[in-house]
Amino acid sequence: MLTGLNASTYPIIATDANGCSVSTSVTLYQPNANHCCSTTSNQNAGSNIASQPNIILLPNSQVSSLTANNLLANYGSGGVIQGKKFYIDGILTIDDNIMFNQCDIYFTTGSKITVNAGKNLHIVQNSTLQASCAMWDGIYASNAVHKFILTTQL
């Protein structure tokens, strides 16, 4: 665990026993007094995430119902959403096969992803899922035909 780091971008390199390595970077943002947490009743909370450049707040006027189908219709192509940043307040329902490629997805407290029967959720290529501050409720797949796939390449 690292502590006492200032807001900045830091390189991260992981090397396995065979000498194979993968690198990325992480950006730490300076929290402000309102950083925890955004909800539909308090839009000013979570503003350090909500004010990041190019972040898409969900739900919004284009996507009022948080479903994979709606996200793909507005932000994707061919079942893939590429390089987007989302800040989700609610339940994201995977009602269509979807792949998040190089996406950052932040969740407010109590938010979650629910994968419908027979649909697939792929989270690939340096995509991140994280809570905006407190715990989010995670990913739910209640049936053997539900699945989600997390992959990384070395």
C-alpha positions as a printed Julia matrix, in Angstrom:
154×3 Matrix{Float64}:
   0.0     0.0     0.0
   1.24    3.45   -0.87
   0.37    6.41    1.31
   1.1    10.11    1.29
   1.06   10.5    -2.5
   0.19   13.85   -4.0
  -2.31   14.29   -6.8
  -0.41   13.36   -9.95
   0.01   10.63  -12.57
   2.24    7.73  -11.51
   3.7     4.92  -13.65
   3.0     1.32  -12.58
   5.0    -1.66  -13.84
   4.31   -5.28  -12.83
   6.84   -8.0   -13.7
   6.24  -11.73  -13.26
   8.78  -14.45  -12.38
   9.53  -14.98  -16.11
  10.47  -11.37  -16.64
   7.3   -10.51  -18.55
   5.99   -7.12  -17.61
   3.02   -4.9   -18.19
   2.9    -1.2   -17.53
   0.23    1.4   -17.12
  -0.25    4.6   -15.2
  -2.69    5.74  -12.57
  -3.83    9.29  -11.96
  -4.62   10.35   -8.41
  -6.95   13.32   -8.08
  -6.98   15.66   -5.14
 -10.28   15.1    -3.32
 -12.33   18.09   -2.35
 -14.79   18.55    0.49
 -17.64   17.14   -1.59
 -15.84   14.06   -2.9
 -18.11   11.38   -1.33
 -20.49   10.49   -2.99
 -22.77   11.55   -5.84
 -26.39   10.48   -5.74
 -29.48   11.59   -7.58
 -30.39   13.67   -4.53
 -27.0    15.39   -4.24
 -25.48   16.15   -7.64
 -22.66   18.25   -6.15
 -21.15   15.36   -4.22
 -18.47   13.29   -5.92
 -17.43   16.36   -7.87
 -13.76   15.36   -8.11
 -14.81   12.47  -10.36
 -17.82   14.14  -11.96
 -15.67   17.1   -13.03
 -12.96   15.02  -14.75
 -12.48   15.85  -18.44
 -14.7    13.9   -20.85
 -16.59   11.98  -18.15
 -20.14   10.92  -18.97
 -22.57   11.11  -16.05
 -25.23    8.37  -16.08
 -28.17    8.47  -16.09
 -28.43   11.56  -18.3
 -30.77   13.05  -20.89
 -29.57   10.62  -23.6
 -29.53    7.52  -21.37
 -32.26    7.7   -18.75
 -32.49    3.9   -18.42
 -29.15    2.33  -17.51
 -28.96   -0.62  -19.89
 -26.23   -2.01  -22.13
 -28.54   -1.55  -25.11
 -28.95    2.18  -24.36
 -25.22    2.67  -23.74
 -24.34    0.95  -27.01
 -26.92    3.0   -28.94
 -25.43    6.27  -27.65
 -21.74    5.57  -27.07
 -20.8     2.31  -28.85
 -20.48    0.54  -32.15
 -20.68   -3.17  -32.98
 -21.23   -4.16  -29.35
 -18.1    -2.27  -28.15
 -17.68    0.92  -26.17
 -14.16    2.25  -26.65
 -12.19    4.69  -24.5
 -15.06    6.29  -22.57
 -15.29    7.4   -18.93
 -18.6     6.82  -17.16
 -19.84    7.84  -13.72
 -22.82    5.6   -12.9
 -25.44    6.28  -10.24
 -27.8     3.29  -10.19
 -28.13   -0.23  -11.55
 -26.55   -0.92  -14.95
 -28.47   -3.82  -16.52
 -26.59   -5.88  -19.1
 -29.48   -6.66  -21.47
 -27.25   -7.02  -24.55
 -23.74   -8.38  -25.11
 -21.31   -5.55  -24.43
 -17.56   -4.97  -24.31
 -15.92   -2.07  -22.5
 -12.48   -1.54  -24.08
 -10.11    0.95  -22.4
 -12.96    2.46  -20.37
 -13.03    3.88  -16.84
 -16.28    3.24  -14.99
 -16.95    4.79  -11.58
 -19.9     3.86   -9.38
 -21.68    5.7    -6.59
 -22.41    3.91   -3.33
 -25.0     1.17   -3.8
 -24.67    1.08   -7.59
 -24.2    -2.28   -9.3
 -24.13   -4.2   -12.56
 -26.73   -6.93  -13.2
 -26.08   -9.36  -16.08
 -29.29  -10.71  -17.69
 -29.69  -14.33  -18.81
 -27.64  -15.24  -21.86
 -25.83  -11.88  -22.07
 -22.1   -11.3   -21.77
 -20.18   -8.46  -20.15
 -16.57   -8.1   -21.34
 -14.24   -5.66  -19.58
 -10.92   -5.57  -21.43
  -7.72   -3.68  -22.27
  -6.93   -1.57  -19.22
 -10.55   -0.83  -18.39
 -11.26   -0.06  -14.74
 -14.29   -0.47  -12.5
 -14.21    1.36   -9.21
 -16.27    2.98   -6.52
 -16.27    6.75   -6.39
 -15.5     6.55   -2.67
 -17.47    4.02   -0.61
 -18.25    0.48   -1.75
 -20.42   -0.17   -4.77
 -22.52   -3.34   -4.83
 -20.54   -5.2    -7.51
 -21.53   -7.45  -10.4
 -24.44   -9.88  -10.12
 -24.84  -12.94  -12.34
 -27.43  -15.25  -10.8
 -27.51  -17.98  -13.47
 -24.9   -20.22  -15.12
 -25.67  -18.66  -18.51
 -24.68  -15.24  -17.17
 -21.02  -14.4   -17.41
 -18.6   -11.54  -17.34
 -15.03  -11.62  -18.58
 -12.12   -9.57  -17.27
  -8.95   -9.81  -19.33
  -5.53   -8.24  -19.45
  -2.64   -8.79  -21.81
   1.03   -9.1   -20.88
